[in-house]
Amino acid sequence: MMGISYKLDNFEGPLDLLLHLIEKNKVNIYDIPIVTITQQYLDYVSHMETEDLNMVSEFLVMAATLIDIKARMLLPKEVNEEGEEEDPRAELVARLLEYKYYKYMSLELKDREIGAERLFFKTSTVPPEVAKYEPPVDLDKLLDGLTLARLQEIFRAVTKRKSDRVDPIRSRFGNIRKESVSLEDKIKSVMSYARKHRKFSFRRMLERQADKVEVVVTFLALLELMKIGKIHLTQEHLFEDMLIETLEAEGEEGELDLTDIMEDGEGFRGEDTDG
């Protein structure tokens, strides 16, 4: 067979060379053709050109191991205590598998190191004064995001409670009536009530209305008063009732400017039907 020459610089040790020979001959690592691999290995060792005695000694120890395995393969197979035949190559195969595992892991880590060379992490250079800055709170936006949603929930709860009180039998009897409600008058009425009580329950304000139209117009009146800054709504806990408080000083009763509110006519006109 033609000899194969290798350079020592291509391999990190005897196990690296053996793994290369196994892959080059395309053989199963669990069933190494020991005669062929040993011959190629000894051919490589005979052509080694190095003055590193430590390196040479490692390759010579492996050469002796291969020759020993080759000789044991020619003899009858030994049997262990359990009655199973022992393969002289088993220990070498285990060492090769462990070396192959660590070798491939090192290649994976090398690829990650090369990939990381293209990344650069920059620490924050934002001045402390800028980092601590908090934009001012827009109270109108905050009120719109939370308060109006709660107003709608309370309004639905009030209307549902009123519908539950309706007698399902008697509600079928009655007459159709038409009722007009002025938003301007309701705004003045609510503001008068707020000046008198100063701070009161939003739910109670709605429950004291006569019918559904009154509740709707009262709800609109509260929104308009909140919009022009005459009243303030607060809520201590989520899903709880809201408290309405007048923003006018006690004893002060300023004029209500309803020009923008009522510029479309006489106000909200509602029709209610029973029956």
C-alpha positions in Angstrom: 0.0 0.0 0.0 1.3 3.5 -0.8 2.4 5.4 2.2 0.7 8.6 3.4 2.7 11.5 4.8 1.4 14.1 7.1 2.7 17.3 8.7 2.8 17.4 12.5 1.4 20.9 12.5 -1.9 19.6 11.2 -2.7 17.6 14.3 -2.9 18.6 18.0 -2.0 15.1 19.2 -2.3 11.4 18.6 -6.1 11.3 19.2 -6.5 14.1 16.6 -4.5 12.1 14.1 -6.5 8.9 14.7 -9.8 10.8 14.3 -8.6 12.2 11.0 -7.6 8.8 9.8 -11.0 7.3 10.7 -12.9 10.2 8.9 -10.5 9.9 5.9 -11.1 6.2 5.5 -14.9 6.7 6.1 -15.1 3.9 8.7 -17.4 3.4 11.7 -15.7 4.7 14.9 -17.4 1.9 16.8 -15.8 -0.7 14.5 -12.3 0.5 13.7 -10.3 -1.5 11.2 -7.3 -1.7 13.5 -4.9 -3.1 10.9 -5.4 -0.3 8.3 -5.5 2.5 10.9 -2.4 1.2 12.7 -0.4 1.0 9.4 -1.3 4.5 8.4 -0.6 5.8 11.9 2.9 4.2 12.0 3.6 5.6 8.5 2.8 9.1 9.8 5.0 8.6 12.9 8.0 7.4 10.8 7.8 10.7 8.8 7.5 13.0 11.8 10.0 15.9 11.8 10.1 17.6 15.2 12.5 18.0 18.0 9.8 18.2 20.7 10.4 15.0 22.7 7.2 15.5 24.7 5.1 15.6 21.5 7.0 12.6 20.0 6.5 10.6 23.1 2.7 11.0 23.0 2.6 9.7 19.4 4.9 6.8 20.3 2.7 5.8 23.3 -0.4 5.7 21.0 1.6 3.7 18.4 2.4 1.1 21.1 -1.2 1.1 22.1 -2.4 0.4 18.6 0.2 -2.4 18.1 -1.0 -3.9 21.4 -4.7 -3.7 20.3 -3.7 -5.2 16.9 -2.0 -8.1 18.6 -4.9 -8.7 21.0 -7.3 -8.8 18.0 -5.4 -11.8 16.6 -5.7 -13.7 19.8 -8.9 -15.4 21.1 -11.3 -12.8 22.6 -11.2 -12.5 26.4 -14.4 -13.0 28.4 -15.4 -10.8 31.4 -17.0 -11.9 34.6 -20.5 -11.6 33.1 -19.6 -14.0 30.3 -19.4 -11.3 27.6 -16.6 -11.0 25.1 -14.4 -8.0 25.5 -13.4 -5.8 22.5 -9.8 -4.7 22.7 -10.8 -1.5 20.9 -13.4 -0.4 23.4 -11.2 1.8 25.6 -9.7 3.5 22.5 -13.2 4.1 21.1 -14.3 5.7 24.3 -11.3 8.1 24.3 -11.9 9.0 20.7 -15.6 9.8 21.3 -14.7 12.0 24.3 -12.0 13.8 22.3 -14.4 14.3 19.3 -17.0 15.8 21.6 -14.6 18.4 23.1 -13.1 19.1 19.7 -16.5 20.0 18.1 -17.5 22.0 21.2 -14.3 24.1 20.8 -15.1 24.7 17.2 -18.5 25.9 18.1 -17.1 28.3 20.7 -14.6 29.5 18.2 -17.4 30.4 15.7 -19.2 32.3 18.5 -16.0 34.2 19.3 -15.5 35.1 15.7 -19.1 36.2 15.4 -18.9 38.3 18.6 -15.9 40.3 17.2 -18.4 42.2 15.0 -20.5 43.3 17.9 -19.9 46.3 20.1 -21.9 47.2 23.2 -21.9 50.9 24.0 -22.6 52.0 27.6 -25.1 54.7 28.2 -23.8 58.3 28.0 -27.0 60.1 28.8 -26.3 62.8 31.5 -27.9 62.1 34.9 -30.0 65.2 34.6 -31.6 64.0 31.4 -32.0 60.4 32.6 -33.9 61.7 35.7 -36.2 63.9 33.6 -39.9 63.0 33.7 -42.3 64.6 31.3 -45.1 66.7 33.0 -48.3 64.8 33.6 -51.2 65.9 31.3 -54.1 65.9 33.8 -56.7 66.3 31.1 -55.3 63.3 29.2 -55.0 61.3 32.4 -58.6 62.1 33.4 -59.8 61.2 29.9 -58.1 57.8 30.0 -59.4 56.7 33.4 -62.2 58.9 34.6 -64.4 58.9 31.5 -64.1 55.1 31.3 -65.3 54.9 34.9 -68.1 57.3 34.2 -69.4 55.1 31.5 -69.2 52.0 33.7 -71.1 53.8 36.5 -73.7 55.1 34.0 -74.3 51.6 32.8 -74.6 50.3 36.3 -77.2 53.0 37.2 -79.3 52.4 34.1 -79.2 48.7 34.7 -80.4 49.1 38.3 -83.3 51.3 37.1 -84.3 48.7 34.5 -84.3 46.0 37.1 -86.7 48.0 39.2 -89.3 48.1 36.4 -92.3 45.8 37.0 -92.4 43.4 34.0 -96.2 43.3 34.1 -97.2 46.9 34.9 -94.5 48.3 32.6 -96.6 47.1 29.7 -99.4 49.4 30.7 -99.2 53.2 30.5 -99.2 56.0 28.1 -96.7 57.4 25.7 -95.4 60.7 26.9 -92.9 63.2 25.4 -90.6 65.1 27.6 -88.0 67.7 26.8 -85.0 68.3 29.0 -82.8 71.3 28.6 -79.0 70.7 29.0 -78.5 74.4 29.9 -81.0 74.1 32.8 -79.6 70.8 33.9 -76.0 72.3 34.0 -77.3 75.1 36.2 -79.2 72.7 38.4 -76.1 70.4 38.9 -73.9 73.4 39.6 -76.4 74.7 42.2 -76.4 71.3 43.8 -72.6 71.2 43.8 -72.3 74.6 45.4 -74.7 73.5 48.1 -73.1 70.1 48.9 -69.5 71.0 47.9 -68.5 67.3 47.6 -70.9 64.4 46.8 -71.3 61.0 45.2 -71.4 60.7 41.5 -73.6 57.6 41.6 -76.0 59.2 44.1 -76.3 62.2 41.8 -77.4 60.0 38.9 -79.8 57.8 41.1 -81.8 60.8 42.2 -82.9 61.6 38.6 -86.5 60.9 37.6 -86.0 58.8 34.5 -83.5 57.7 31.8 -83.5 61.0 29.9 -82.8 62.9 33.1 -79.9 60.5 33.8 -78.4 61.0 30.3 -78.7 64.8 30.5 -77.3 64.9 34.0 -74.3 62.8 32.8 -73.7 65.3 29.9 -74.0 68.2 32.3 -71.3 66.8 34.6 -69.0 66.3 31.6 -69.5 69.9 30.5 -68.9 71.3 34.0 -65.8 69.2 34.2 -64.7 70.4 30.8 -65.0 74.1 31.7 -63.2 73.5 35.1 -66.1 74.0 37.5 -66.0 70.6 39.1 -63.4 67.9 39.8 -63.8 64.2 39.9 -61.7 61.9 42.1 -61.6 58.1 42.7 -59.6 56.5 45.5 -59.7 52.9 44.3 -60.3 51.3 40.9 -64.0 50.4 40.2 -65.2 52.4 43.2 -67.7 55.2 43.2 -66.4 58.7 42.2 -66.6 61.8 44.2 -67.5 65.2 42.7 -66.2 68.4 44.2 -66.8 72.0 43.1 -63.6 73.9 42.3 -65.2 77.3 43.3 -64.3 78.8 46.6 -67.0 78.4 49.3 -69.4 81.3 49.0 -68.3 82.2 45.5 -70.8 81.7 42.8 -69.4 82.8 39.5 -71.4 83.1 36.3 -71.5 80.1 34.1 -70.4 80.8 30.5 -72.4 78.4 28.4 -72.1 80.2 25.1 -70.0 77.5 23.5 -72.1 74.7 24.9 -75.5 76.1 23.8 -74.5 77.6 20.4 -76.3 74.8 18.5 -79.7 75.7 19.9 -81.6 75.4 23.1 -79.8 72.3 24.3 -80.4 68.6 24.4 -84.0 67.5 23.7 -84.9 64.1 24.8 -87.9 61.9 24.2 -88.9 59.1 26.6 -91.5 56.5 26.0 -93.1 54.1 28.5 -95.2 51.3 27.4 
